[in-house]
Every structure is written in C-alpha cells, then in structure tokens.
Amino acid sequence: MVMDHGFIIFTPIFAVLIGFSLFRILKKRKRSAKSIYKLINDLEKKYIY
C-alpha cells in the first residue's frame, strides 16, 4: 500500500518534469531554426539583391 501511494504521488510529478523538458528542447530547436532562416535571408539580401 505504501508503494502504491508513492507511485500515485510521484508519477504526475515525473510526467510534468519530462513534459517541461521536452517543451524547452523543442522551443530551443525552433529558435535556432528561426535564426538559421534569418541568417540565410540576410545573406541572400546581401549577395543577390
């Protein structure tokens, strides 16, 4: 019984931590991709136009 209560209490906490870490990783990837696209556009404007 004691282990079941611990499992019920700590499972949502671990799920929230995993979800938060995944969200941060995806946010960093999106930001870096956005900066790469901005760099490409800046280079195109500088050398093509």
Secondary structure, DSSP 8 states (H G I E B T S, - for coil): -HHHHHHHHHHHHHHHHHHHHHHHHHHHHHHHHHHHHHHHHHHHHHHT-
